[in-house]
Amino acid sequence: MKEHAIRLTYGQDLKKEIESYCISNKIQSACIVTCVGCVYDCHLRLADGVTKKKFDNHYEIVSLTGTIANGQSHLHISCSDINGACIGGHLLEETHINTTAELVLMELEDFNFSRSFDSNTGYDELVIKHK
């Protein structure tokens, strides 16, 4: 395993930057270890797997978790608002960093992650192969 630390700044797209970092650094298989920071325009796909919603406010990142396979991510985020109420779901592009985001990624060098369409779910799902 190999660790990577990234700091994102104002205006950057959280999902795009994670995927871009992995592509630029030739990371085939990775997971999110931790992420703290804040975002605005939090764009999520909700639990029904269809509904997409943009939350136009400022939020603290409470958690970010997921996997990255050859630059394709599957990420879930939880964020809290000014009252401490949380929103969460599948992270989509157009979720922008407000002040900062501090991320730690773990490159999983013993695995080959890829994604393949699964007719049972209707999504490209993670395929895990041990090297």
VEXDO-434811 format. One line per field, with one value per residue (C-alpha): residue in one letter; chain; z, x negated, y negated. Coordinates in Angstrom, 2 decimals. Example, Ala and Ser with C-alpha at 12.3 -4.5 7.8 and 13.67 -1.06 7.14 Angstrom:
torba = A;S;
vexse = A;A;
Z = 7.80;7.14;
X = -12.30;-13.67;
Y = 4.50;1.06;
END
This chain:
torba = M;K;E;H;A;I;R;L;T;Y;G;Q;D;L;K;K;E;I;E;S;Y;C;I;S;N;K;I;Q;S;A;C;I;V;T;C;V;G;C;V;Y;D;C;H;L;R;L;A;D;G;V;T;K;K;K;F;D;N;H;Y;E;I;V;S;L;T;G;T;I;A;N;G;Q;S;H;L;H;I;S;C;S;D;I;N;G;A;C;I;G;G;H;L;L;E;E;T;H;I;N;T;T;A;E;L;V;L;M;E;L;E;D;F;N;F;S;R;S;F;D;S;N;T;G;Y;D;E;L;V;I;K;H;K;
vexse = A;A;A;A;A;A;A;A;A;A;A;A;A;A;A;A;A;A;A;A;A;A;A;A;A;A;A;A;A;A;A;A;A;A;A;A;A;A;A;A;A;A;A;A;A;A;A;A;A;A;A;A;A;A;A;A;A;A;A;A;A;A;A;A;A;A;A;A;A;A;A;A;A;A;A;A;A;A;A;A;A;A;A;A;A;A;A;A;A;A;A;A;A;A;A;A;A;A;A;A;A;A;A;A;A;A;A;A;A;A;A;A;A;A;A;A;A;A;A;A;A;A;A;A;A;A;A;A;A;A;A;
Z = 0.00;-0.72;0.81;-0.99;0.61;-1.34;-0.44;-2.63;-2.64;-3.35;-6.47;-7.35;-8.16;-5.46;-7.59;-10.72;-8.74;-7.04;-10.36;-12.10;-9.34;-9.69;-13.48;-13.33;-10.77;-12.58;-9.55;-10.69;-7.38;-4.42;-1.55;0.41;3.90;5.16;3.99;5.96;4.66;3.31;0.08;-1.58;-4.27;-2.95;-5.86;-4.97;-6.40;-3.73;-2.35;-5.01;-7.46;-9.87;-8.23;-8.55;-6.31;-5.87;-2.37;-2.76;0.58;2.55;4.18;6.33;5.01;7.75;5.79;2.32;1.46;-1.66;-4.24;-7.37;-10.26;-13.14;-12.57;-12.18;-8.69;-6.59;-3.74;-0.99;1.03;4.19;4.87;7.67;7.35;9.62;12.00;12.10;9.96;7.59;3.96;2.08;-0.95;-4.04;-4.85;-8.26;-10.20;-9.50;-5.77;-5.20;-2.48;-0.34;1.82;1.65;1.49;2.96;1.57;2.18;-0.46;-0.08;-3.25;-3.09;-4.93;-4.43;-6.31;-9.82;-9.62;-12.69;-13.36;-15.44;-16.21;-13.92;-15.42;-11.93;-10.68;-13.91;-12.94;-13.66;-10.56;-9.00;-10.22;-7.79;-8.81;-6.56;-8.24;
X = 0.00;-1.10;0.39;1.09;1.99;3.74;4.94;7.59;8.43;11.30;13.33;11.88;14.32;13.92;14.75;12.90;9.76;9.66;10.07;7.56;4.99;5.33;5.00;1.99;0.25;1.14;3.06;5.09;6.70;7.34;9.65;10.34;8.85;10.04;11.20;11.90;12.77;15.73;17.71;20.37;22.82;22.90;24.18;25.46;27.31;29.74;30.57;33.15;30.21;31.91;32.60;29.82;29.92;27.68;27.60;26.67;25.11;21.88;21.16;18.51;17.35;18.22;17.02;15.97;15.55;15.19;13.04;11.23;10.57;8.46;9.67;13.33;14.61;17.51;17.67;20.19;20.12;21.78;21.85;23.26;24.84;24.68;27.19;25.34;27.95;26.42;27.01;25.35;25.30;23.34;20.88;21.32;19.25;19.95;19.34;16.83;14.26;15.00;11.93;9.98;10.20;7.49;7.55;5.60;5.83;4.52;3.17;3.83;0.86;1.87;5.17;6.33;9.62;11.77;15.45;17.81;21.53;23.65;27.05;28.41;27.78;27.76;24.46;20.78;19.69;16.28;14.36;11.63;8.66;5.75;2.35;
Y = 0.00;-3.52;-6.64;-9.92;-13.26;-16.00;-19.49;-21.05;-24.75;-27.11;-26.44;-23.04;-20.24;-17.57;-14.52;-15.68;-16.50;-13.09;-11.29;-13.55;-13.01;-9.24;-9.38;-11.73;-9.52;-6.26;-4.95;-1.95;-0.97;-3.24;-4.12;-7.27;-7.08;-10.47;-13.88;-17.04;-20.46;-22.33;-22.60;-24.69;-23.59;-20.03;-17.93;-14.45;-11.49;-10.39;-6.93;-6.05;-5.87;-8.29;-11.65;-14.22;-17.27;-20.29;-21.77;-25.44;-26.29;-25.99;-22.62;-20.97;-17.60;-15.11;-12.08;-10.98;-7.34;-5.28;-3.54;-4.63;-2.23;-3.56;-7.11;-6.13;-6.80;-5.61;-8.11;-8.84;-12.06;-13.35;-17.09;-19.23;-22.66;-25.71;-24.04;-20.73;-18.96;-16.42;-15.60;-12.82;-10.61;-9.64;-12.45;-14.03;-16.54;-20.22;-19.88;-22.66;-23.22;-26.26;-26.94;-23.70;-19.92;-17.72;-14.18;-11.03;-8.31;-4.80;-3.21;0.53;1.97;5.62;5.19;4.43;2.53;2.04;1.37;3.43;3.14;5.33;6.14;6.90;3.34;1.34;-0.31;0.13;2.03;2.64;5.69;6.72;8.84;9.68;9.27;
END
